[in-house]
Amino acid sequence: MRLILEKRPERSRWMPFLSPLLAIGLTLVVGGILFAARGLDPLHALYVYFVEPVTTWWSIEELIVKTAPLVLIGVGLAICFKANIWNIGAEGQLTAGAIAGAAIPILLPGWESPMVLPLMILCGIAGGIAWAAIPAFFRHRFGASEILTSLMLVYVALYLLDWLVRGPWRDPHGYNFPHSVSFESWQLLPTLGDGRVHAGALIALLVVFTLFIMMSKTLKGFEIRISGEAPKASGFGGFSRPRTLWFCFILAGGLAGLAGICEVAGPIGQLQPSISPGYGFTAIIVAFLGRLNPVGVLLAGIALGISYLGGEAAQIELTGVSDKTARVFQGMLLFFILACDTLILYRLRWIGTGLATTTPKRGQA
Amino acid sequence: MISDDSDSQASNSTPKPSPEPGLESAPPAADGEAPPDYLLEANGITKTFGDFTANDDVSLRLRKGEIHALLGENGAGKSTLVKIIYGSLQPDAGSLHWRGKQVRVPSPAVARDLGIGMVFQHFSLFDALTVVENIALVMTGRFDPESLSGRIEQVSAQYGLSLDPFARVADLSVGERQRIEIVRCLLQSPSLLIMDEPTSVLTPQEADRLFITLRQLAAGGCAVLYISHRLEEVKALCHRATVLRHGQVVAQVDARRETAASLARLMVGSDVHRITGGTGSPLEETMIAVRDLDLPANGPFGISLHRISLAVRAGEVVAIAGVAGNGQSELFEALSGERLVKHNEAIALAGTDCGIDGISARRRLGAAFVPEERLGHSAAPTFTLAENMLLTRHGCDSEMVARGGFVDQRYAQRISERVMQRFDVRSGGHLNPPAGALSGGNLQKFVIGRELDRQPKAIVINQPTWGVDAGAAALIRQALIDMARAGAAVLAISQDLDEIFAIADKVAVISRGELSALLPIGDVDRERIGLLMAGEHETRPFDAPGTIDKTNDVNDMKKGSERDAAHP
């Protein structure tokens, strides 16, 4: 008996939906084994990690706070990936957006006006777009791989932020701690109720809805889908590939920048050396887990949000579990989702030993 | 078993497989003599996809050294049957015997180990790699391009398939790519070679050369399973023929004793439509005009276009003949606007200069285009027919896209269904299947119907019936003629001389990026076209890119015309 992978006669109808569930299941099983190897009760550990975070209102609010940036970035990336454009530098675009948006409260601390917050948001979007425009330009003009350029620019943005908060933008009254001034009330996003959930979550929902309509109903969505799937046919249809390239980078960069400014003008409230626990990279997993579909991205964002919360909870409640556990789970999830996607076009089958004798060995003929 | 065992095969219906295959490799004699040793036997093969039965109790027997035709219209089940033999599909019922022993072929790798090679109609080559690298990828053993290139040169010389092992695939023509696939199979010294519509991309001369290769192989004992719609060549080349219709074997005949018409009747189940049209009387207005068009080569092995001039008037069909890879795709892209040209006045469609305008602007002038490659260029395979309708109509049909960029999906679906009905596009009952699910002929009818449905003033079409069955080809050719008679200008780029003589009013020949003068079809014969294909009209010196071996082509051309004269 041996197991073989054989091509399906046609694309599976169910696997695109089953694959994410299967991947989540496999991640939990392997995660449980890892916990058991650390000497923990796997069921209890998984409960603490994945169930407890959604049992109290407090933690559900926290989940929404974590999910909003993941979804905002994830939908932008999903559209890039759909068009076969591999922007993996969303973390850098998020950072650039946060820096650009935070420039207003830091450089003009005394300017109190209802214009401040909208302007901060616009600057945040513009910052993300500017950062995303660099790989788009290099791709368009020189054919440079956007995978490399966008990824490398992440580190440039992170060091730029680090230098700013330790140098010119450091809070003069902050006892030399590396962070900017704390933003004032008019420089912060309004919160919903009295909790930590801020307007960014509503913006994310609105963006998901808009992009879902765009992708499924409009000519622009068609252009993006066909440009990734069949570039030559797309050119024959009269769509320009550079235009799609720029559109996708600007959209994803703008959304990542928006997520960045929403973080610093929301739950963080100032610039500091680290403003994101890797949202820009995790959003890549969100995009794939969400089947590159805006609504799917929303659900996947919630799933990955739980992995962040669970990571924090597990550190506190379980002994010997590091804060890197969340990354391990996220990595496993991406690994399994890509592996399970093979089953959309292929299927597994056992080959019995009975017929194996009639199968010729290599070189016999 | 076979539905027509009462046919000439009756006496052979109980095969006696012997463990030692016979040594005589000459083409088999007429049927009904001593029971032959079958190389391959397929018995009662049945395969269903959902509720569609692609193969229904199909049986097929091949002898050593036999060239066996597998005939049938698109969708008759030919591809399914050969995919089962080649191991890329598994049958639901039935068995395969190889050299008398029952075998299971779970994968193409196993088929290759058995000694079965296949040349697909759609090639599986990596564009970015060279010929030798592509071949090395499927060879077992050490990766050794050096010695492999020597073997490639040896095999290609032996079988007259000229091929540069270090050329990059992206820069090769369809005809040259096919040679890679054939050489790739031959390097593994197969006992059975399956060819899926091999001549659909070749000129008569190239096809003749291929036939010599195939006869040489058969004489050496290799069996050839030859899938084709071209009945004349089946008659000329093949020993026996198995005819499929609607997934069933309807006849197994001695191909040499049939006529093209009798084969066509078996295949279609009724008489094939004959094209009618007569000569056109063109109107005054020039609809497609090319003036001194120069276009630099795209890539190191691309063809540059040099001083191309051409005028197609409303009401006439003009054909451009030529060997694959002589600038046809470049000319098509320049005409369609997928590649823009430097001088706006170099190209005019419907009386308006448009050399620097994109394809959508040219469509709005009333022009329509159908490229050579169906999957991936004319149509996106995973997109539905209605979405593919949107692909070429969004810019020129104001009802397709409403204000705000919203697509009217119901309208697109309605037009798509209208085209399917008008052009007899068969999709197994699905109203809106993905384009990739249609057979080649049906998809071609769809992409041509999509353009004709707009009633264009001018249509440019590259290889109108490439790899399309007789029934669909007749329908497409008739539609193009009717279009011209209704007052449109039709420019057909084709390698199929039969097609050109059937539809064209005038013909020009393209060779190494240069176009001959337009000649009335009544003034030329195959030999004249052959000389032009070999570059008689060219002005540029030989060392320009894209040089082909002219002397050979001219000689072959003469042989071809002699053959035509002998068998009119």
Boltz contact constraints between the chains, C-beta under 6 A:
constraints:
  - contact:
      token1: [A, 217]
      token2: [B, 406]
      max_distance: 6.0
  - contact:
      token1: [A, 218]
      token2: [B, 405]
      max_distance: 6.0
  - contact:
      token1: [A, 218]
      token2: [B, 406]
      max_distance: 6.0
  - contact:
      token1: [A, 219]
      token2: [B, 394]
      max_distance: 6.0
  - contact:
      token1: [A, 219]
      token2: [B, 401]
      max_distance: 6.0
  - contact:
      token1: [A, 219]
      token2: [B, 405]
      max_distance: 6.0
  - contact:
      token1: [A, 219]
      token2: [B, 407]
      max_distance: 6.0
  - contact:
      token1: [A, 220]
      token2: [B, 405]
      max_distance: 6.0
  - contact:
      token1: [A, 226]
      token2: [B, 380]
      max_distance: 6.0
  - contact:
      token1: [A, 229]
      token2: [B, 380]
      max_distance: 6.0
  - contact:
      token1: [A, 229]
      token2: [B, 382]
      max_distance: 6.0
  - contact:
      token1: [A, 230]
      token2: [B, 376]
      max_distance: 6.0
  - contact:
      token1: [A, 230]
      token2: [B, 380]
      max_distance: 6.0
  - contact:
      token1: [A, 232]
      token2: [B, 376]
      max_distance: 6.0
  - contact:
      token1: [A, 232]
      token2: [B, 377]
      max_distance: 6.0
  - contact:
      token1: [A, 233]
      token2: [B, 376]
      max_distance: 6.0
  - contact:
      token1: [A, 233]
      token2: [B, 377]
      max_distance: 6.0
  - contact:
      token1: [A, 233]
      token2: [B, 380]
      max_distance: 6.0
  - contact:
      token1: [A, 235]
      token2: [B, 338]
      max_distance: 6.0
  - contact:
      token1: [A, 236]
      token2: [B, 377]
      max_distance: 6.0
  - contact:
      token1: [A, 237]
      token2: [B, 391]
      max_distance: 6.0
  - contact:
      token1: [A, 237]
      token2: [B, 392]
      max_distance: 6.0
  - contact:
      token1: [A, 238]
      token2: [B, 358]
      max_distance: 6.0
  - contact:
      token1: [A, 238]
      token2: [B, 359]
      max_distance: 6.0
  - contact:
      token1: [A, 238]
      token2: [B, 360]
      max_distance: 6.0
  - contact:
      token1: [A, 238]
      token2: [B, 395]
      max_distance: 6.0
  - contact:
      token1: [A, 355]
      token2: [B, 104]
      max_distance: 6.0
  - contact:
      token1: [A, 358]
      token2: [B, 103]
      max_distance: 6.0
  - contact:
      token1: [A, 358]
      token2: [B, 104]
      max_distance: 6.0
  - contact:
      token1: [A, 360]
      token2: [B, 113]
      max_distance: 6.0
  - contact:
      token1: [A, 360]
      token2: [B, 114]
      max_distance: 6.0
  - contact:
      token1: [A, 362]
      token2: [B, 113]
      max_distance: 6.0
  - contact:
      token1: [A, 365]
      token2: [B, 113]
      max_distance: 6.0
  - contact:
      token1: [A, 365]
      token2: [B, 114]
      max_distance: 6.0
  - contact:
      token1: [A, 365]
      token2: [B, 115]
      max_distance: 6.0
